[in-house]
């Protein structure tokens, strides 16, 4: 029976997946445990929830002699690629090993085959090794000799992330080197799928008592700090006494429970679509902190491509590292690249953010909107609203519902770090620079730190802002009166301008979702939005309902007519072999082409080889991963086209 791989959720390179091999189902991430029988029969067990799969011992990278023992997953080679071996030597040896792999795969099915690697970040070596693994469709890759790299996080990341970049996402990475449980979250975030529980044995041998945050010397503990089944039944003094008598069974079992709990907590975080927050909550060592900083600065595109665009989970910004989360950086990038201040906008009003999200629901922004709405309706079209905030920087009013603009929470102290200031000013200047040709009047209705930020942006842009709340709170009666007076004065000489607020909103959202200019293609004519509290927003054209915006994520849900327009632009599409859609799931094996802009949770149009629209759906993977993977779910079908003759995208 072939291996079945089902990717249930993904967060950056971290996978919550279900894998079935020989009728045994495992969930990942999971544990690797070295076991032995009474007959001194030694092998590895994969799994931590009762069900396990056996793995034989790896061969020597020199002799390549494999165990004859029959196991579910079997080593077929140990690829010699140690540093500092010369590149030519490694590549020559790889040719011999490749021939050996080909021979052994005549007996072992590729989906049950496992190869062992050693860390090496040489691009030529990694490219050759991963091409071999991909060519022979080997789905299990082991890593050894990794522990020393915990002292060099940059090198550790380079190796793991290059593997994840070069191998299909449905290839599982097993870390056979023992590593502390505290680095399991960050390594899972990088793409490791299984962890050697051998660190438990090492900790026990060293008399270390594992905790969620690290390890403590058992002999120094004077009181109970754990309530696991071992610690609940035994006082600390009994564990200490047993350790002195070389009976560490109780300590070993406690340590295993702690390690196992860490792996399961990672799985839970993945299931809740929020592994990133869990990683930030586990900043217990310099390796994790350094690795996370390097990830956010050097591997941004990879992380963004495998991070869902549309979620409803809250984002808690607890440390400066939160400023650079993939979801935050992706939002900032889209605002810079996919949002334009429309040519007829003569005034840009900058407001401060509020604790309540979406902003329009807050008391302060209701007051701001009252001022805007009190202006003549045929003049309101001239005004563009921007909200200045940390860490997202700038949020156009039209995008305040989308994830993560309506979902972030940050401690409010009134004090901004230099990093926060730099991010906000950079975003504000980027958005305003795009409107430099029309030279809109910028009104900053802000005070305190927001005032300072606007002044910095003012200097960078070499322009002059109008300040309407300086010296008072923006919600103060006099400040609001000053804002209204200033707005009326600035638009007094402007002619009436037809204004469809709902159309501007949905076009801006469409541009953000699918690319600049797409909004006009999807919605060439006026629309009306209708919503009841805490319910989806419905789009109407006259009396006909033509679309839905999800109220918890801000996502515009694709319909078939929208899909036809989007397909003509060759945006957010995937292509399948075949003439029709069967079932409600599209599997990666059937996808031969996909827009690389696609990220998990994005709306997608589904085309056949003739570019005919088959339906619309929601992506489970990035566009690149859909094409490279040979198993697993690529997308969910939401609506099928009934007649292909009406749905040609050309």
ZANUVO-307009 format. One record per residue (C-alpha): residue in one letter; x, y, z. Coordinates in steps of 0.02 Angstrom, whole numbers, padded with zeros to 5 digits, always signed. Example, Ala and Ser with C-alpha at 12.3 -4.5 7.8 and 13.67 -1.06 7.14 Angstrom:
A+00615-00225+00390;S+00684-00053+00357;
end
This chain:
X+00000+00000+00000;X+00075+00170-00049;X+00112+00302+00081;X-00032+00424+00107;X+00016+00602+00154;X-00114+00728+00210;X-00054+00902+00255;X-00182+00962+00382;X-00103+01131+00420;X+00056+01226+00387;X+00144+01369+00475;X+00301+01427+00383;X+00394+01260+00361;X+00307+01178+00509;X+00186+01042+00455;X+00040+00965+00548;X+00020+00810+00442;X-00060+00639+00444;X+00042+00500+00364;X-00019+00322+00333;X+00108+00185+00295;X+00058+00002+00289;X-00111+00042+00369;X-00028+00129+00518;X-00075+00312+00540;X+00042+00438+00624;X+00027+00624+00653;X+00177+00739+00634;X+00281+00815+00712;X+00323+00663+00817;X+00461+00571+00909;X+00599+00449+00862;X+00644+00326+01001;X+00785+00199+01002;X+00724+00034+01075;X+00794-00138+01110;X+00714-00307+01148;X+00768-00444+01268;X+00859-00523+01122;X+00961-00361+01107;X+00870-00323+00945;X+00891-00135+00919;X+00791-00023+00804;X+00703+00146+00800;X+00519+00178+00830;X+00431+00324+00747;X+00280+00395+00839;X+00228+00453+01012;X+00042+00419+01029;X+00031+00231+01046;X+00046+00189+00861;X+00225+00173+00797;X+00322+00125+00642;X+00488+00032+00650;X+00649+00093+00569;X+00807-00009+00552;X+00978+00055+00605;X+01068+00165+00479;X+01214+00095+00382;X+01389+00164+00396;X+01424+00299+00268;X+01585+00204+00225;X+01525+00024+00208;X+01341+00058+00167;X+01296-00111+00242;X+01113-00109+00292;X+01027-00216+00421;X+00932-00366+00355;X+00797-00342+00485;X+00626-00310+00411;X+00556-00142+00468;X+00418-00030+00401;X+00536+00110+00352;X+00708+00052+00294;X+00873+00140+00270;X+00936+00119+00094;X+01092+00228+00109;X+01195+00344+00218;X+01255+00479+00099;X+01433+00530+00140;X+01434+00720+00142;X+01526+00770+00300;X+01612+00937+00309;X+01753+00970+00272;X+01761+00835+00138;X+01807+00903-00033;X+01662+00935-00151;X+01736+00825-00288;X+01756+00679-00168;X+01577+00694-00104;X+01505+00704-00281;X+01607+00556-00342;X+01552+00454-00192;X+01372+00508-00221;X+01375+00425-00392;X+01420+00258-00310;X+01289+00283-00175;X+01157+00327-00305;X+01187+00162-00394;X+01169+00074-00227;X+01006+00166-00191;X+00936+00118-00362;X+00978-00064-00328;X+00901-00066-00153;X+00742+00020-00213;X+00707-00136-00315;X+00667-00218-00147;X+00613-00071-00037;X+00470+00038-00104;X+00522+00222-00118;X+00385+00276+00002;X+00463+00162+00134;X+00643+00209+00097;X+00751+00320+00209;X+00920+00400+00174;X+01035+00479+00303;X+01122+00646+00278;X+01251+00746+00375;X+01251+00937+00383;X+01336+01021+00237;X+01288+01191+00168;X+01389+01183+00008;X+01261+01228-00129;X+01335+01107-00257;X+01328+00961-00136;X+01153+01000-00073;X+01088+01021-00249;X+01159+00853-00305;X+01100+00759-00150;X+00923+00828-00153;X+00907+00795-00340;X+00951+00613-00306;X+00821+00602-00167;X+00688+00683-00277;X+00731+00579-00429;X+00703+00416-00335;X+00549+00486-00245;X+00619+00447-00073;X+00500+00519+00057;X+00601+00499+00218;X+00763+00593+00251;X+00865+00572+00410;X+00990+00696+00480;X+01133+00653+00596;X+01284+00746+00669;X+01172+00898+00694;X+01196+00929+00880;X+01361+01027+00862;X+01269+01150+00749;X+01168+01211+00898;X+01321+01318+00933;X+01312+01394+00758;X+01129+01438+00727;X+01163+01520+00558;X+01240+01359+00490;X+01103+01251+00568;X+00968+01355+00485;X+01058+01362+00320;X+01063+01172+00311;X+00884+01136+00366;X+00806+01275+00263;X+00903+01232+00106;X+00839+01053+00122;X+00662+01117+00144;X+00684+01231-00005;X+00753+01096-00121;X+00648+00947-00067;X+00460+00932-00093;X+00357+00978+00060;X+00290+00800+00073;X+00467+00736+00108;X+00483+00705+00295;X+00640+00761+00390;X+00694+00653+00538;X+00821+00726+00659;X+00917+00576+00728;X+01036+00687+00827;X+00974+00720+01005;X+00929+00902+01037;X+00854+00988+01190;X+00665+00996+01198;X+00674+01186+01207;X+00731+01196+01025;X+00594+01079+00960;X+00472+01224+00923;X+00596+01325+00819;X+00662+01172+00726;X+00484+01119+00686;X+00452+01296+00622;X+00604+01271+00510;X+00538+01106+00443;X+00596+00960+00551;X+00459+00828+00567;X+00526+00703+00695;X+00642+00721+00844;X+00756+00597+00931;X+00702+00574+01112;X+00882+00526+01154;X+00905+00694+01239;X+00797+00623+01379;X+00927+00488+01413;X+01069+00616+01406;X+00979+00731+01528;X+00941+00589+01648;X+01121+00527+01644;X+01176+00704+01688;X+01053+00713+01834;X+00950+00849+01748;X+00767+00873+01787;X+00678+00937+01632;X+00551+01078+01642;X+00452+01164+01504;X+00582+01302+01498;X+00742+01201+01512;X+00832+01087+01635;X+00878+01100+01819;X+01002+00996+01921;X+00894+00873+02017;X+01008+00878+02167;X+00978+01065+02191;X+00788+01055+02197;X+00708+01074+02368;X+00524+01070+02320;X+00409+00993+02193;X+00386+01097+02035;X+00295+00970+01926;X+00130+00874+01940;X+00160+00738+01811;X+00114+00561+01863;X+00292+00528+01922;X+00313+00687+02024;X+00137+00676+02095;X+00176+00506+02173;X+00355+00536+02228;X+00431+00676+02331;X+00584+00761+02257;X+00691+00683+02394;X+00645+00508+02333;X+00697+00551+02155;X+00860+00622+02219;X+00893+00468+02326;X+00856+00351+02181;X+00974+00448+02069;X+01115+00430+02197;X+01082+00242+02199;X+01096+00236+02009;X+00910+00206+01991;X+00854+00346+01876;X+00697+00263+01809;X+00581+00391+01889;X+00682+00539+01829;X+00694+00463+01655;X+00506+00441+01645;X+00475+00620+01705;X+00597+00687+01575;X+00515+00586+01438;X+00344+00658+01484;X+00414+00835+01473;X+00495+00803+01303;X+00340+00718+01237;X+00232+00861+01298;X+00339+00986+01202;X+00314+00891+01039;X+00127+00878+01070;X+00114+01063+01110;X+00197+01099+00943;X+00067+00990+00858;X-00072+01081+00949;X-00001+01251+00898;X+00005+01194+00717;X-00173+01130+00730;X-00225+01301+00797;X-00134+01383+00649;X-00020+01479+00766;X+00149+01394+00782;X+00235+01563+00766;X+00160+01626+00929;X+00210+01465+01017;X+00389+01485+00955;X+00395+01663+01023;X+00329+01599+01190;X+00473+01475+01195;X+00619+01596+01185;X+00712+01501+01321;X+00884+01492+01240;X+00999+01591+01128;X+00983+01463+00986;X+00795+01494+00970;X+00812+01684+00983;X+00955+01691+00858;X+00872+01570+00738;X+00707+01666+00739;X+00795+01830+00703;X+00892+01750+00560;X+00734+01671+00490;X+00641+01835+00486;X+00784+01932+00408;X+00857+01808+00284;X+00717+01687+00240;X+00568+01805+00230;X+00504+01750+00059;X+00505+01565+00104;X+00414+01595+00268;X+00284+01708+00187;X+00250+01586+00045;X+00205+01450+00171;X+00108+01560+00292;X-00080+01573+00274;X-00141+01740+00206;X-00312+01731+00287;X-00337+01680+00468;X-00446+01732+00614;X-00326+01689+00755;X-00265+01836+00861;X-00085+01894+00844;X-00005+01945+01007;X+00149+02054+00988;X+00247+02018+01146;X+00428+02047+01094;X+00520+02148+00960;X+00533+01985+00862;X+00345+01996+00837;X+00370+02148+00725;X+00442+02034+00591;X+00317+01891+00589;X+00285+01828+00412;X+00102+01881+00420;X+00153+02057+00471;X+00288+02073+00338;X+00170+02003+00205;X+00037+02131+00251;X+00162+02274+00244;X+00227+02215+00077;X+00053+02203+00002;X+00006+02377+00062;X+00164+02445-00019;X+00141+02350-00182;X-00047+02327-00201;X-00125+02482-00128;X-00133+02647-00220;X-00204+02814-00166;X-00327+02846-00308;X-00287+02991-00427;X-00437+03095-00375;X-00394+03089-00190;X-00344+03267-00143;X-00329+03242+00044;X-00249+03105+00149;X-00302+03103+00332;X-00192+03008+00454;X-00275+02942+00612;X-00198+02852+00762;X-00243+02670+00792;X-00358+02607+00929;X-00355+02459+01047;X-00518+02392+00977;X-00518+02309+00806;X-00582+02337+00677;X-00546+02521+00707;X-00717+02578+00647;X-00795+02492+00797;X-00691+02591+00922;X-00757+02747+01010;X-00616+02856+00943;X-00638+02805+00762;X-00826+02821+00770;X-00795+03003+00813;X-00671+03021+00670;X-00794+02943+00548;X-00933+03057+00609;X-00828+03205+00553;X-00794+03126+00382;X-00976+03077+00358;X-01035+03252+00405;X-00951+03323+00250;X-01050+03344+00089;X-01068+03170+00014;X-01014+03229-00158;X-00850+03289-00082;X-00807+03138+00028;X-00731+03051-00123;X-00580+03167-00112;X-00526+03098+00058;X-00413+02948+00089;X-00400+02884+00268;X-00243+02801+00336;X-00219+02729+00511;X-00045+02738+00587;X-00004+02591+00699;X+00128+02471+00764;X+00187+02348+00705;X+00092+02349+00540;X+00140+02528+00504;X-00001+02597+00398;X-00175+02525+00370;X-00287+02603+00236;X-00466+02618+00298;X-00520+02500+00158;X-00409+02361+00229;X-00450+02373+00413;X-00551+02210+00410;X-00417+02099+00335;X-00301+01982+00428;X-00194+02032+00522;X-00253+02215+00529;X-00408+02169+00630;X-00323+02033+00732;X-00165+02102+00811;X-00143+02151+00992;X+00005+02244+01063;X+00041+02310+01239;X-00013+02493+01243;X+00109+02597+01344;X+00122+02755+01242;X+00307+02716+01219;X+00370+02667+01047;X+00537+02579+01021;X+00654+02642+00887;X+00613+02487+00783;X+00427+02522+00792;X+00455+02703+00742;X+00564+02654+00594;X+00436+02527+00531;X+00290+02649+00544;X+00383+02793+00461;X+00446+02682+00321;X+00272+02616+00283;X+00194+02789+00290;X+00322+02867+00174;X+00307+02720+00052;X+00118+02739+00038;X+00124+02928+00021;X+00265+02923-00107;X+00152+02826-00226;X+00038+02979-00230;X+00176+03106-00258;X+00115+03151-00434;X-00056+03210-00372;X+00023+03294-00220;X-00121+03268-00098;X-00137+03376+00057;X-00087+03271+00208;X-00185+03306+00367;X-00114+03221+00521;X-00249+03210+00654;X-00130+03140+00785;X-00041+03182+00946;X+00099+03119+01060;X+00211+02986+00980;X+00104+02983+00823;X+00142+03167+00800;X+00329+03130+00808;X+00311+02992+00679;X+00218+03106+00559;X+00350+03240+00580;X+00486+03114+00535;X+00389+03060+00381;X+00363+03243+00338;X+00550+03272+00338;X+00586+03117+00234;X+00456+03167+00104;X+00515+03349+00106;X+00337+03409+00116;X+00223+03493+00244;X+00082+03408+00340;X-00066+03498+00416;X-00089+03455+00601;X-00263+03467+00674;X-00242+03388+00846;X-00073+03450+00906;X-00074+03491+01091;X-00234+03393+01127;X-00311+03221+01110;X-00374+03183+00934;X-00545+03141+01009;X-00559+03307+01101;X-00706+03417+01046;X-00595+03559+00988;X-00480+03441+00891;X-00627+03362+00800;X-00699+03534+00763;X-00529+03588+00695;X-00522+03432+00585;X-00693+03467+00511;X-00653+03650+00482;X-00489+03607+00395;X-00569+03474+00285;X-00710+03589+00231;X-00584+03725+00187;X-00476+03607+00084;X-00619+03536-00019;X-00721+03696-00034;X-00663+03735-00211;X-00669+03556-00273;X-00814+03511-00389;X-00937+03375-00338;X-00870+03200-00370;X-00975+03043-00389;X-00930+02928-00245;X-00967+02744-00220;X-00888+02706-00052;X-00931+02521-00063;X-00853+02505-00236;X-00691+02586-00176;X-00688+02467-00029;X-00712+02307-00127;X-00591+02360-00265;X-00455+02401-00137;X-00485+02233-00053;X-00476+02142-00221;X-00313+02230-00264;X-00241+02180-00096;X-00298+02001-00120;X-00255+01971-00303;X-00144+02112-00367;X-00149+02296-00410;X-00283+02337-00539;X-00380+02175-00517;X-00520+02263-00422;X-00577+02355-00577;X-00577+02192-00676;X-00682+02100-00547;X-00799+02245-00510;X-00818+02359-00662;X-00988+02422-00601;X-01053+02492-00435;X-01091+02373-00293;X-01180+02387-00126;X-01120+02306+00036;X-01241+02242+00168;X-01197+02168+00337;X-01279+02121+00500;X-01175+02126+00661;X-01047+01984+00672;X-01099+01912+00505;X-01023+01903+00333;X-01031+02054+00217;X-01136+02026+00062;X-01103+02111-00105;X-01252+02161-00210;X-01268+02222-00387;X-01442+02293-00389;X-01547+02160-00304;X-01431+02016-00351;X-01306+01950-00225;X-01139+01933-00314;X-01014+01896-00177;X-00968+01876+00007;X-00830+01946+00117;X-00789+01837+00268;X-00816+01944+00422;X-00684+01855+00528;X-00541+01861+00403;X-00588+02003+00283;X-00565+01885+00134;X-00667+01908-00024;X-00734+01735-00065;X-00719+01693-00250;X-00872+01657-00355;X-00872+01581-00529;X-00899+01750-00617;X-00754+01824-00517;X-00653+01669-00560;X-00682+01696-00745;X-00619+01875-00733;X-00470+01822-00627;X-00426+01679-00747;X-00416+01802-00892;X-00282+01896-00795;X-00187+01733-00759;X-00192+01771-00573;X-00206+01647-00430;X-00237+01500-00544;X-00191+01317-00540;X-00198+01198-00687;X-00252+01016-00689;X-00250+00875-00811;X-00424+00820-00859;X-00587+00898-00917;X-00688+00906-00757;X-00677+00914-00568;X-00717+00760-00468;X-00747+00773-00282;X-00711+00921-00169;X-00522+00900-00151;X-00383+00935-00275;X-00226+00835-00242;X-00053+00900-00279;X-00012+00754-00393;X-00138+00821-00519;X-00074+01001-00522;X+00053+01034-00659;X+00055+01225-00653;X+00010+01356-00523;X+00033+01542-00492;X+00184+01559-00375;X+00095+01704-00289;X-00028+01581-00211;X-00012+01556-00023;X-00109+01439+00093;X-00290+01497+00117;X-00291+01606-00040;X-00439+01597-00157;X-00391+01511-00320;X-00463+01480-00492;X-00452+01302-00558;X-00414+01281-00744;X-00391+01133-00859;X-00256+01114-00992;X-00359+01220-01113;X-00369+01365-00989;X-00554+01330-00963;X-00622+01370-00791;X-00671+01214-00695;X-00711+01298-00529;X-00649+01404-00387;X-00577+01350-00221;X-00460+01385-00076;X-00274+01340-00078;X-00201+01224+00053;X-00022+01254-00007;X+00084+01383-00095;X+00079+01378-00284;X+00259+01314-00292;X+00226+01174-00167;X+00072+01118-00264;X+00180+01084-00416;X+00328+01003-00327;X+00230+00886-00212;X+00173+00715-00271;X+00044+00684-00135;X-00068+00776-00015;X-00206+00904-00033;X-00171+01056-00141;X-00339+01145-00131;X-00520+01128-00081;X-00653+01152-00214;X-00789+01275-00164;X-00890+01295-00324;X-00885+01196-00487;X-00926+01265-00659;X-01075+01177-00732;X-01038+01215-00914;X-00864+01234-00987;X-00933+01320-01141;X-00979+01468-01030;X-00817+01472-00934;X-00674+01492-01057;X-00543+01609-00984;X-00465+01662-01149;
end
